[in-house]
Amino acid sequence: MLAQFLRKNARTMPVKLLMFIGNLWSPFRGAGIKIVKVSDDYRLMEVEMKLKWSNKNYVGTHFGGSMYAMTDPFYMMMLINNLGPKYIVWDKAARIEFKKPGKGTIRVRFEFSEEEILAIKEKADDLGKYIFDKPVDIKNESGEVVATVVKTLYVRRRHD
């Protein structure tokens, strides 16, 4: 229900309210995932997760599923808000490569440039649909990459 509300109203609600509501979403709360920054144009988002009992794995580092979850909806949300209601956007697939154990607070910075948004729109219009990969790094407090997630995104113009 919360996800449906966000999807319908994200374009019109203030960014701070979106962050507040997004941080209440139970999958994020349970894992300790926190949205810490959203730009007014939805082209930049930052998320962090502190290591705590609810997201530790068997060996005491960040659980890989929680690390993936902190990357799950953000590129899709950013594109939905930048492309507008004439486009359908889906997370189609993802893969994660763990580089080193995640300890302490880990962070992810998601970003689309205006040029990327325009190119995605153009390719979706020209090809009918556009499927592409966009990587993002999960970093520790020292800025070292602990994992890289490659998101596969699907974009097409609505036919209705």
C-alpha positions in Angstrom: 0.0 0.0 0.0 2.8 2.4 0.9 4.7 1.6 -2.4 1.5 2.2 -4.4 1.0 5.6 -2.6 4.6 6.6 -3.4 4.3 5.5 -7.0 1.1 7.6 -7.5 2.3 10.7 -5.7 6.1 10.9 -5.9 6.1 13.4 -8.7 3.9 15.9 -6.8 5.2 15.4 -3.2 8.1 17.3 -1.7 11.3 15.4 -1.7 11.6 15.5 2.1 8.2 13.9 2.5 9.2 11.2 0.0 12.3 10.4 2.0 10.3 10.3 5.2 7.7 7.9 3.8 10.3 5.8 2.0 12.2 5.4 5.3 9.1 4.0 6.9 8.8 1.2 4.3 9.1 -2.0 6.3 11.7 -3.8 4.1 14.0 -0.8 4.5 13.2 -0.3 8.2 13.8 -4.0 9.0 17.2 -4.0 7.3 18.2 -0.6 8.6 18.3 1.0 5.1 17.9 4.8 5.2 17.4 7.2 2.3 19.6 10.1 3.2 19.5 12.3 0.1 17.2 12.9 -2.9 17.8 15.8 -5.2 14.8 17.9 -6.2 15.1 16.7 -9.8 15.3 13.0 -8.7 18.6 12.5 -10.6 20.6 11.9 -7.4 19.8 9.6 -4.5 21.9 8.4 -1.6 21.2 5.5 0.7 23.0 4.1 3.7 22.8 1.1 6.0 24.5 0.8 9.4 25.6 -2.6 10.5 23.3 -3.9 13.2 21.9 -7.2 14.5 19.0 -7.2 12.0 21.3 -7.1 8.9 24.3 -9.1 10.0 25.1 -12.4 8.4 26.6 -15.5 10.0 30.1 -14.1 10.1 29.1 -10.7 11.5 29.3 -8.6 8.3 26.5 -7.1 6.2 24.0 -9.7 4.9 24.2 -9.8 1.1 20.5 -9.7 0.7 20.3 -6.4 2.6 23.1 -5.0 0.5 21.2 -5.9 -2.6 17.9 -4.5 -1.1 19.6 -1.1 -0.6 20.0 -0.8 -4.3 16.7 -2.3 -5.5 14.2 0.4 -6.4 16.2 3.5 -6.7 17.3 3.7 -10.4 13.7 2.7 -11.4 12.2 5.4 -9.1 14.6 8.0 -10.5 13.7 7.1 -14.1 9.9 7.0 -13.4 10.2 10.5 -12.0 12.4 11.9 -14.8 10.7 10.2 -17.8 7.2 11.0 -16.7 3.9 9.1 -17.0 4.3 8.4 -20.7 7.0 5.8 -20.0 7.0 2.4 -18.3 10.1 1.6 -16.3 10.9 -1.8 -14.6 13.9 -3.3 -12.8 14.4 -6.3 -15.1 17.3 -8.0 -13.4 20.3 -7.5 -11.2 23.6 -9.1 -10.3 25.9 -8.4 -7.4 29.6 -9.0 -7.1 31.0 -8.9 -3.5 34.5 -7.4 -3.4 35.1 -7.4 0.4 33.1 -7.8 3.6 30.8 -4.9 4.4 31.4 -3.6 7.9 30.2 -0.5 9.6 28.0 1.9 7.6 27.8 1.3 3.9 26.6 3.8 1.4 25.3 3.9 -2.2 25.1 7.0 -4.5 22.7 6.7 -7.5 23.0 9.3 -10.2 21.7 10.0 -13.7 22.9 12.9 -15.7 20.5 15.0 -17.8 22.3 13.6 -20.9 21.7 10.0 -19.8 18.0 10.7 -19.2 17.6 12.2 -22.7 19.5 9.3 -24.3 17.3 6.7 -22.5 14.2 8.5 -23.7 15.4 8.7 -27.2 16.4 5.1 -27.4 13.1 3.9 -25.9 11.3 6.0 -28.5 13.4 4.9 -31.4 13.6 1.2 -30.5 10.2 0.7 -29.0 11.8 -0.4 -25.8 15.3 0.0 -24.3 17.0 -2.5 -22.0 20.3 -1.4 -20.5 22.7 -2.1 -17.6 23.6 0.5 -15.0 26.2 -0.3 -12.3 26.4 1.1 -8.9 29.0 0.7 -6.1 28.3 0.0 -2.5 31.1 1.6 -0.5 32.3 1.4 3.1 33.1 4.4 5.4 36.6 4.6 3.9 35.1 4.9 0.4 36.3 1.4 -0.6 34.0 -0.6 -2.9 32.6 -3.6 -1.0 30.2 -4.7 -3.7 29.1 -3.7 -7.2 25.5 -4.2 -8.3 24.6 -4.1 -12.0 20.9 -3.3 -12.5 19.2 -4.1 -15.8 16.5 -1.6 -16.5 13.6 -1.8 -19.0 12.1 1.4 -20.4 9.4 1.8 -23.0 6.9 4.4 -24.1 3.3 3.6 -23.0 1.0 2.6 -25.9 -2.3 3.9 -24.3 
